[in-house]
Amino acid sequence: MELALVLTYIALNLLSPADMLPGLAVFRPMLMLALVSLPVLVLTRLSSPEIGKLRTQFILVILFFGWACCSWLPHGWLGGNVNTLLALSPTVIAYLMGVMFLRSPFRLHVVRVTLVLVAIFVMASAFSQIPYVRATGDSTAYVMAALEADHSNGVRIRGLGMLNDPNQFGQYLVMILPMLFASRKENGLGPRYLMAIPIAGLFLVGVYLTGSRGAEMGVALLLGLFLTRRFKTTGALVSAVFGSLLLLVFNATRTRSISMSGGMDRLAIWSDGMSYVKSSPLWGIGFNGFTDRQGMTAHNSYLLCAAELGLVGLFLWMSIMVVTMIQLNRVPKVVGKSNPALAQWAVALRLSLGTYLFTSFFLSRTYELPLFLLLGMSGAVIVAAGGDEATLWGSKWPVWTLGLCAGILALIYVMLRLRVV
């Protein structure tokens, strides 16, 4: 029952039934599902004391959630805090479900199947609508029309709801790629690869059809990380060459090139974002305040967090990522021999999270459900490996977090001064 609840919750949030069947919107189906999930989460926590081994990540997520929900208090708008609570609750519930219900490789495999099936469903729906969009130039539910340089009708595929933006759907596909290759063995190709490789190929086609430059760079990064991990220095050199060629191929076959000139509008938005940080460095301008003021989102998850939730919010958000990456990095050392499947999942989730964070530098994905589902799956792996005692000892994560927060904001400032993206 618990696993079925998780799969239903994830699938429906990603597929957005209210958008598929607008008549359901009035019944708030996702809110109802979230309310049903809460008692199950509480009972599971009470009956599974081992979940308490995950303290640092859990506390940071709750603190971040609480800080976001209070972000409108300094600005005197109490209704904004209620809106934030309703907007972020599904995300936090997805995190809690991951931590509490996915503490075995088998359950992680089942969730992976669900994520893959959602992606395939969206892509199949988009493929069926592409001929119509090319013929008419009109956008459909799963395909966004895009005018090509030769004035022909181009396409960018997307999903519904939280995957409605082609960039976000591209990021979602890239996020799943490392999970496809998590297996029960530490090394070598198994039967699962016979399915994983063609699915990965299909997802690469999907990334291309989203037209997302950030997702394409994420693919290049994944390739580089894989080759470097496998072949060390030689792999790093090969990945640098092959990754560059891959991006050149993407540029040569579409009008949405990866270039400095393509990011000038983003730089103007970043400039506004930095001004928001300066105007309210501690509290920020409030959750979702960026779009209200600028008219567009930040196109940078880190800047979005700093602008809306202040430097405190950025520190909490970045701390979650740093702690999770440190612990995932140590899981294979702890359980590599006793539980190779769990170690494989730790590696896959570290790659997925790292790629998600890399692509988020060009996309506004600070509060998204896929990110917090990744964190929940990672937390479940960490709990199964022994929790904080086994994976966070001797870590100076606050120092790393402060350095990264300062470094990223400094990088954005330098890019603005040099007018480079």
Secondary structure by P-SEA (a helix, b strand, c coil): caaaaaaaaaaaaaaccccccccccccaaaaaaaaaaaaaaaaaaaaccccccccaaaaaaaaaaaaaaacccccccaaaaaaaaaaaaaaaaaaaaaacccccaaaaaaaaaaaaaaaaaaaaaaaaaaaaaaacccccccbbbbbcccccbbbbbbbccccccaaaaaaaaaaaccccccccccccccaaaaaaaaaaaaaaaaaaaaccaaaaaaaaaaaaaaaaaacaaaaaaaaaaaaaaaaaaaaacccccccccccaaaaaaaaaaaaaaaacccccccccccccccccccccaaaaaaaaccaaaaaaaaaaaaaaaaaaaacccccccccaaaaaaaaaaaaaaaaaaaaaccccccccaaaaaaaaaaaaaaaaaccccccccccaaaaaaaaaaaaaaaaaaaaaaaccc
